[in-house]
Amino acid sequence: MYNERRAANRNRALPSAPKGPPSYPRSRDRLPHRLPKRSYPLRRDDHPREHHYSRHQQQTRYQETPVPSFESLKPRDTRWDVCIAKLQGMSARFAKASGVFPSPSISRVDTLTAEEVKELIGKQQKYEQMRRERQVSQNISGISNSKASKTVHLQGIDFDIISTQTVHTYLENFLASTVIPNVSYEDLKITTRVDGQSLIVECMSSLVATTLLSFQGKQIEEFQCTLQVNRPPDYIASSKPLVRKEQDAQIVDEIIETSSLICVNGISKESLADDLRKVFAEFGTLYSISILLDKLSYDSIGVAFINYMSLNENITYKDIFNNVKEKYQWNCHWACRNRDHRYFQSCDITTMNIKELVDFRTREISKHEHTSTIQILNVLPANQLIGDETDKQFNVFRNEVSQLRGFKDIKVTKPPKDVKSITPEEFVPEYGRVYIKFEKPKDASSALTQICGRFFNNRLLLGSYLDDSLF
């Protein structure tokens, strides 16, 4: 009975539909997508035969989502860039320093009266004015702030064997591990570049460059060489005599950068300032003694800097160098003199006293070799060093100078083109200086006589010689 019933049902069934294309249990329109790095059979329906997609081609489809805008990511409730109406005109730094905000969670704004706020704003303006005057009169015009005073030249290293980065790292580690008087951590940054057989090191502070002069004549085991450290050819040091204000004042523990600064190498680690004072006091009156110390152990690293106020009768610096070398095996050399010349400057030239020095002769103020290159100062004001106004004024000055005998070329130092404003802290002494090249030193000397002392756009022109290698 069972088989007969099955046969009857089979005869009653309708004819089957024609067989269609093969169906795939996984649809491309449904998630999850095909997993990457998995082998799947090719689909003829999705990939026509004329395209011939490879089995190994990536088959994953990524879901596209809109990228959120920056405006949607901006904080909604913030008062970071909103100034309190009561403190309008007061900087955040001064408000914090004056105690308006003793801590992040405490504020004294509600307790301040209008008179107190006005007094604080007046103090802020006074401090800003004092800071600008100090920057202009001291730092910008000082000898120690010039580019030449912050640069040293290292020689004796074979750069075919030792890379520049290795020497750069070695100098940075030395400065970071040494206690240098009156030098902050921010001033320890240096930049290096190779010029022929010399490594030019540019520092942020002149004291750092003077400290690197301690490597003069030293044997460096890491480099297997003896370093020769020199100042730039146009370096000039102050020769102003050192005088104490008080007769009984103690010896200063500072590095005073003068033309008579002595660098002493080879002292023992246990040496103290009193030990050096006993040795060098035999030759004259000392003004300063500074020993470089290691930051971890506070032991001497074997380097000291010494300045004399005056020497005893019939005593010269050469006698001091020879005597110390013979008795104690210490090596002494000049730290603030260039290798080719012995330039000096006998007074401090600032914007406050520049008019008082106009009537002085050049040899009474400074000494410099006669060269074919000169530099002219005070040609352009600081606010005209940016923009097209500089080119207009400079072209007028160029036309006048080009008529002088032996004229060859002229250049001016300006801030980068992307700079739109200059603060006193960002101002570089070299900005605005005009350098003029002549054929002969005689022509340059004649040009200085004709240019210096004249007025250009109501500005008194000043000038000096410049080493030919720096043009």
C-alpha positions, 0 to 999 in steps of 0.5 A: 500500500505504501509504495502504490500511494507514493506512485499515485502522488508522483503521477498527480504532480505537476511538471517541474519548472526549468532549472535556473542559474545556481543560487548562492546561500550568501548574498553580497547585499547582506552583512557580514561581508566576505572575510578578507584573506579567505578563498571564495569561488568566483561568481559569474553573475557578479563578475562578467566574463569579459572582466576576468577578476582574479581570485586573489584580488581583494573582495572586501567592501567597506562601509562608507560613513560621513566624516564629522566636521571640525565644527561638530567636534568643537567644545560646546561649553568653554570660556577659554577664549573669553576674557572677563569684562572686569579684567579687560586689558590685562594679560592672563600671565600678569593676572596669574602672577599678580595673584588674581588667580592663586590656583586653578579653582580659586579666583579673586575677580569678584573681590577686586575693585575698579581702582585695584584693577586699574592699578594692576593694568597700570603696573602691567603697562609699566613692566612691559615698557621697562622690559622693552627698554631693557631689551633694546638698550642691553641685549640687542646692542651688546657685544655678547648678543652678536652672531659672531659671539655665539659661534665657534669653529671646530677643527681636527675631526675627520668627518669621513669617519665620524658623522656630524650627528655624532659630534653634535650629540657629544657636544649636547651631552657635554653641555647638558651635564655641566653647570654653567653660571648664568646659563639656563636650560633653554640656552643649551640648544645648538645647531651644527653644520659642516663647512669644509674641514670645520664644524660650525657650532651656533649657540643660543648664548655667548656663554655657551660658545665660550664654554665650548672653547674649553675643548681647545687642544683637548684629546677626545678619545671617542673621536681619536683626535685633538680638537682645535676650537676657534672664534669666527674671524670677525669676533670682537670682545670687550676690553673694558677694564674690570672694576669692583664697586666695593674695595672689599668685594669677594671674587666673582663666581661668573664667566666675564667675557672680556678680551683678557678671559683665561681658560684653564684646562687640566685641573683636578676634580677636587680643585676648588676656587680657593685652590685656584685663587692661591695659585693665580693671586701671586700674579695680580688682583683677581676679579672672577674665578669660575669652575665648571662642575658636573651636574650629578657629582658636583665635582670639577670637570677640569675646566676653569675661567679666570679674569684679572683686574690688574697684573703685578709689576713686570708680570705678563700673561705669557709669564702666567701661562708658562709658570702654571704649565711648568708647576701644575701642568695646567694648559691656559689659553685665551677664551675670547680672542679670535685666531687671526686678529686681536680685535677689541672694543673699549666701551659698551655701545647701546642705544642710550649712549650712541650719540655720546660716542659719535664724536670719538675717533674709531681707534678710541672705541674699537680696533679692526683690520681694514677690509674690503667689506663694510657694514652700515647700521641704523639704515632702516627702522625695525617696523620697515624690515617687514613687507614691501616698504623695505625694498623701496627704502633699500633701493634708494640707499642702494642707488646712492651707494652704487655711485661710490668708487669701487662698489661691487655688491650690497646686501641687507639682512631681513626677517623671513618672508613669512614673518608679519611682526617682530617682538623685542625678544624675537629681534636679531641684532643682524636684522637691518644691517647693510653689507657693502662689498668693494674692490679694495680696502682703500675704497671701503675706507673711503666709503666709510668716511663718506657714509658714516655720520650722514643722515638717511631718512632722519636716521644717523648712519653708523658703520664699521669694517667686516671680515671679507669671509662673512659677506 
